[in-house]
Amino acid sequence: MKLRKRLTAIAAAGIAILMWGGWKVVRANVLSRNFERVKMGDSRERVVQLLGRPRSIEKCGEPFGNPGGVQGCKEDYLYASPYAPLIPEYWSVSFDNSGRVVDKVQYDSP
């Protein structure tokens, strides 16, 4: 009986790990694909609809060494690859005071 419980626990853990890994692959693909769909002038709501909640909301340009960002920028929504920082890939969407996209940049390591 103990062996059966252990095997069940090991199988459950294995399934959980596979599901977690699968989610990471799906999330990375969705971010990359939907980032291309973000257009200048899109609303915050549209960006969140496409990309989900950002990992963080930053001051313009600060996450990657460009304090102030593009002209008219109020804030940056920062999205990270599920593999970051191991595989450093990030997407930044900048918004103006009215909540419209004024810039978007994909950062990745060479």
Backbone torsions as a table, in degrees:
resi	resn	phi	psi	omega
1	MET	NA	-41.2	-180.0
2	LYS	-63.4	-38.8	179.7
3	LEU	-62.8	-41.4	179.4
4	ARG	-62.5	-42.6	178.6
5	LYS	-64.1	-42.1	179.2
6	ARG	-64.1	-45.0	179.0
7	LEU	-62.7	-38.9	177.5
8	THR	-64.3	-43.0	179.0
9	ALA	-64.7	-41.9	178.6
10	ILE	-64.0	-43.1	178.9
11	ALA	-63.5	-42.9	179.2
12	ALA	-63.0	-42.2	178.5
13	ALA	-64.1	-41.3	178.2
14	GLY	-62.1	-42.9	178.0
15	ILE	-63.6	-41.9	179.2
16	ALA	-62.0	-41.9	179.5
17	ILE	-65.1	-42.2	178.2
18	LEU	-63.5	-41.3	178.6
19	MET	-65.2	-42.1	179.1
20	TRP	-62.2	-45.4	178.4
21	GLY	-64.2	-40.0	177.5
22	GLY	-63.4	-39.8	178.0
23	TRP	-60.8	-41.3	-179.3
24	LYS	-61.4	-42.5	178.7
25	VAL	-63.5	-46.8	-180.0
26	VAL	-62.3	-46.9	-178.2
27	ARG	-60.7	-44.1	179.2
28	ALA	-62.0	-42.3	178.9
29	ASN	-66.9	-40.9	179.4
30	VAL	-64.4	-45.2	179.1
31	LEU	-59.3	-48.5	-177.8
32	SER	-62.4	-47.6	-177.9
33	ARG	-66.3	-46.9	-176.7
34	ASN	-73.8	-25.9	176.0
35	PHE	-59.3	-37.7	178.1
36	GLU	-64.0	-24.0	-179.1
37	ARG	-83.2	-14.1	178.3
38	VAL	-71.0	128.3	-178.5
39	LYS	-117.7	154.0	175.1
40	MET	-58.1	135.6	-179.8
41	GLY	91.9	-10.1	176.3
42	ASP	-62.3	152.3	178.8
43	SER	-82.6	163.9	174.8
44	ARG	-56.8	-42.6	-178.4
45	GLU	-59.9	-40.6	179.0
46	ARG	-65.0	-42.2	179.6
47	VAL	-63.5	-44.3	179.0
48	VAL	-65.9	-35.2	176.3
49	GLN	-62.2	-40.6	-178.7
50	LEU	-77.9	-43.0	-169.9
51	LEU	-109.2	-13.1	-175.6
52	GLY	87.2	-174.9	178.7
53	ARG	-68.0	139.6	179.4
54	PRO	-70.7	155.9	175.1
55	ARG	-64.8	-39.2	177.2
56	SER	-156.1	161.4	174.5
57	ILE	-115.7	121.9	-171.1
58	GLU	-120.1	165.4	170.3
59	LYS	-69.1	148.0	-174.8
60	CYS	-52.8	125.7	173.7
61	GLY	75.8	-11.6	-173.5
62	GLU	-68.4	-34.8	-177.0
63	PRO	-59.2	-27.0	-175.1
64	PHE	-128.1	30.4	169.5
65	GLY	78.9	28.5	177.1
66	ASN	-128.7	65.2	-176.3
67	PRO	-51.3	133.8	-178.8
68	GLY	95.4	-30.3	178.5
69	GLY	61.4	-155.5	180.0
70	VAL	-74.3	158.2	-179.6
71	GLN	-60.3	134.5	178.5
72	GLY	88.4	0.4	-177.8
73	CYS	-76.2	135.7	175.6
74	LYS	-105.0	-41.3	-178.6
75	GLU	-157.6	157.7	177.4
76	ASP	-114.0	134.9	168.9
77	TYR	-95.8	125.1	-177.2
78	LEU	-109.2	126.8	177.1
79	TYR	-116.9	137.8	-178.8
80	ALA	-118.4	144.5	172.0
81	SER	-59.5	145.7	176.2
82	PRO	-61.8	-15.1	-179.6
83	TYR	-93.2	-6.4	-179.4
84	ALA	-69.1	144.7	3.4
85	PRO	-87.8	-2.3	179.2
86	LEU	-55.9	-48.1	173.6
87	ILE	-115.3	97.1	-172.3
88	PRO	-73.1	99.5	175.9
89	GLU	-135.9	125.2	-175.7
90	TYR	-137.4	152.8	176.5
91	TRP	-126.5	132.9	-179.6
92	SER	-123.0	132.7	176.9
93	VAL	-122.2	123.8	-177.2
94	SER	-101.4	139.4	-179.2
95	PHE	-120.9	149.8	175.0
96	ASP	-91.5	-173.3	-178.3
97	ASN	-61.8	-27.3	-179.0
98	SER	-89.6	2.8	177.7
99	GLY	81.4	26.0	179.3
100	ARG	-109.7	146.1	-179.6
101	VAL	-65.4	127.4	176.1
102	VAL	-115.7	-12.1	178.3
103	ASP	-166.8	156.0	173.2
104	LYS	-150.0	139.9	-176.4
105	VAL	-142.3	138.4	172.4
106	GLN	-104.7	128.6	178.5
107	TYR	-113.1	130.7	172.3
108	ASP	-149.0	158.2	-178.7
109	SER	-80.6	140.3	-179.5
110	PRO	-64.5	NA	NA
